[in-house]
Amino acid sequence: MICNHCGANLNPNEKVCSYCRCAVEEPEPVQVPFPQPASQVPAYQGKQYPNYARNYQLAAQGAMPPASPKHKNPALLMCLLGFIGLGGLHRFYSGKIGTGLLWLFTGGLFGLGTIIDLILILTNTFYDKDGNPLNK
């Protein structure tokens, strides 16, 4: 045991330091964390996800997240083509192949998805597959 005041080595049963005459404090027990069972480990741990969380943090700090290599105007034109039956082209363009197929086969989620995507593109809140906003 070591004295907290002078650093002298003490016997474990001493209550007063023999060098500085200070009261010896009992050391706090060290808490060793036990590993979590696999069922309690978060499912996202160690996996790569799009940059949505990073972009949200950057926006909260007042910084702009990196822009996508894809541009807003072609995506806007492709989104408008969804109203004449070619829904989902803007999603293919931005790299979202799965939802692009869904939009294509359901007519832009029956027009509602196309309207929502149109609003997102116009307000610069439509993201590519990596979670980056479309370039202006």
N, C-alpha and C positions, 0 to 999 in steps of 0.2 A: 504494500500500500504506500502511496506517496502523499505527503502533506500538500494541500492545495495552496498554502501560503508561502512556504519556503522551499518546497520541492524535495525535502529530505525523505529518505527511505524509512519507513516505519514498520513496526510489527503489526500484523493484522488485528491484534487485540488492544492496541493502544487507543485511548480516547483523547489524549492530549499529546501534542507533538513535543518530543524531548528537546528539540532545538529551539523552536520559536515560542513554545508554550501556548500555541493556539489550539482551539478545539478542533479535533479531526472530524470531518464530515463523512458520513457514510457515502460511498460512491453509488450513483444511480445504476440500477441494473441495465445492462445493454440489451436492447430489444433487437432480436434477429428476425428479419421478415421471413416468413415461410413462403415458399413458392406457391403461386395460385394454381388450383387445379385447372386443367385445360378448358373446362367448361366455363370458367370465370375470366379467361383471357379475352380481351376485346377481339371481335372478329376481324377488325380492320388492321390489327397490329401486323406490321411487316409487309403489307400489301401496298401496291401503287394505285393511287386513285387520281382522277383529274385534279387540276389545280384550283378547284373552287375554294377550298379553305384558305389556301395561300393568297388567292386574289381577294378574298373577303378581308383578310388581315391587312393586305396592302391598301385596300380602299379605306379601311378604318384608320390607317395611319396617314391618309391623305395622299398616298402615292398611287399612281396608275399601274395596274397590272400589265404585263407585256401583252402586246396586241398579237392577234392571230395573223398568220400569213394570208388568210382568206379575207376578202374585202366585203364591205357592207352592200354596195350597190348591186353586184351580181346576185347576192343572196336575196336581196329585196325583189329583183326582177323574177327570180326563180320562185320565190314565195307567191308572187302575184299570179304565176302560171298555175298555181294550185286551184285558183278559182275557175279555171277552164278545164280541169280534169288531170293536170299533171302535178298533183300534190306530192310533196316530199323532195323535190329536186334541190331545194335549198339545204335540206338536211344531208343529202348525199354530198353536196358541195362542201359543207362544213365538217364532213367526216363522220357524221352520225348515221351509219349505214342501217343499223337495225330499225331505228325510228323512221328513217327514210323509206324503208320498205313498208312499214306500218302505214305511213302517210300515203304512200303510193296506192296500196291496196284498199284503203278505207276512204279514199277521197279527202285526205288531210284530216283524218278523224272526223269525217262528216262535216268538214268545213270549220268546225270549232278550233281544231288544232292549228289550222292555217291562219285563222284570224288571230289567235294568241301569238303565233310565231311572227306574224306581220307586226303586231304591236311591239314585241320584244326586239325585232330588228330595228324598227323606227326609233325606239328609245335606247338603243345601244346596249341592251342587256341580253342579247342572244350570244351564246358562247359556242365555240367549236368543240371538237371531241376532246381536246386537252384542257378545256375549262378556261380558255383565253377569249376575251371579247373580240368580235370581228373588227378588222382594221377599217378605218373610215375612208 
